[in-house]
Amino acid sequence: KAETDWPAADWYGYTVTPKDGKTVGLVVIDHPANPPAKWHNNRGVWFINPCITAPGPVTIPKDKPLVLRYRLVAFDGPASAEMLKSLAAEWRKP
């Protein structure tokens, strides 16, 4: 469903506060070596997923594996946008 696709970005994340009142979250950081991706956000699953096939075909050369790299950051309590931007910049350095 196109309405669940988000544009390519360095990272996306979720922060939630369940009934117990404790804030938790997860961030997925894309690596610049990955093919271009849209991100899929299905509210029924409550997670974000890079989707390399959404914007178009990806050619995988014969006998060469497709390697995808992502950094996951899980946190308890609120995470500052500055900290997340810093972690993303560190991961995405050439």
C-alpha positions as CSV (number, residue, x, y, z in Angstrom):
1,K,0.0,0.0,0.0
2,A,1.6,3.2,-1.1
3,E,0.2,5.1,1.8
4,T,2.4,3.1,4.2
5,D,5.6,3.9,2.3
6,W,7.9,6.7,3.6
7,P,10.6,8.4,1.6
8,A,14.3,7.3,2.0
9,A,15.9,8.8,5.1
10,D,19.1,8.3,7.1
11,W,16.9,6.7,9.9
12,Y,13.5,6.2,11.3
13,G,12.4,5.3,14.7
14,Y,9.5,4.6,17.1
15,T,9.1,5.7,20.7
16,V,6.2,4.3,22.6
17,T,4.9,4.4,26.1
18,P,3.0,1.2,27.0
19,K,0.4,0.9,29.8
20,D,3.2,0.5,32.4
21,G,4.3,4.1,31.6
22,K,7.9,3.3,30.7
23,T,9.0,4.9,27.4
24,V,11.0,2.6,25.1
25,G,12.0,2.9,21.5
26,L,13.9,1.5,18.5
27,V,15.7,3.3,15.7
28,V,16.8,1.7,12.4
29,I,19.7,3.5,10.7
30,D,20.3,3.0,7.0
31,H,23.9,2.5,5.6
32,P,24.9,4.5,2.6
33,A,26.2,1.4,0.8
34,N,22.6,0.0,0.7
35,P,20.5,0.3,-2.4
36,P,18.0,3.2,-2.5
37,A,15.0,2.3,-0.3
38,K,11.6,3.5,0.6
39,W,10.6,2.6,4.2
40,H,7.5,0.6,4.9
41,N,5.4,1.4,8.0
42,N,2.6,-1.0,8.6
43,R,0.6,0.2,11.6
44,G,-0.6,-3.3,12.2
45,V,2.9,-4.4,12.9
46,W,4.1,-1.2,14.6
47,F,7.6,-1.4,13.2
48,I,9.5,0.3,10.3
49,N,11.1,-1.6,7.6
50,P,13.4,-0.5,4.8
51,C,12.1,-1.9,1.6
52,I,14.7,-2.0,-1.2
53,T,12.3,-3.1,-3.9
54,A,9.8,-0.3,-3.4
55,P,11.4,2.5,-5.5
56,G,12.4,0.2,-8.4
57,P,14.4,-2.9,-9.4
58,V,17.6,-3.8,-7.7
59,T,20.1,-5.8,-9.8
60,I,22.0,-8.4,-7.9
61,P,25.1,-9.6,-9.9
62,K,25.5,-13.3,-10.3
63,D,27.8,-14.9,-7.7
64,K,27.8,-11.7,-5.6
65,P,25.6,-11.6,-2.5
66,L,23.4,-8.7,-1.7
67,V,24.6,-7.3,1.6
68,L,22.4,-4.9,3.5
69,R,23.7,-3.0,6.5
70,Y,21.6,-1.4,9.2
71,R,22.3,-0.1,12.7
72,L,19.6,-0.8,15.4
73,V,19.4,1.4,18.4
74,A,17.1,0.3,21.2
75,F,16.5,2.5,24.2
76,D,14.7,2.7,27.5
77,G,13.4,6.2,28.4
78,P,13.3,9.1,26.0
79,A,16.2,9.5,23.5
80,S,17.2,12.9,22.3
81,A,17.0,13.7,18.6
82,E,20.6,15.0,18.8
83,M,21.9,11.7,20.2
84,L,20.1,9.7,17.4
85,K,21.4,12.1,14.7
86,S,24.9,11.7,16.1
87,L,24.6,7.8,16.1
88,A,23.3,7.9,12.5
89,A,26.1,10.2,11.3
90,E,28.7,7.9,12.9
91,W,27.2,4.9,11.2
92,R,26.9,6.6,7.8
93,K,30.5,7.9,7.7
94,P,32.4,6.8,4.6
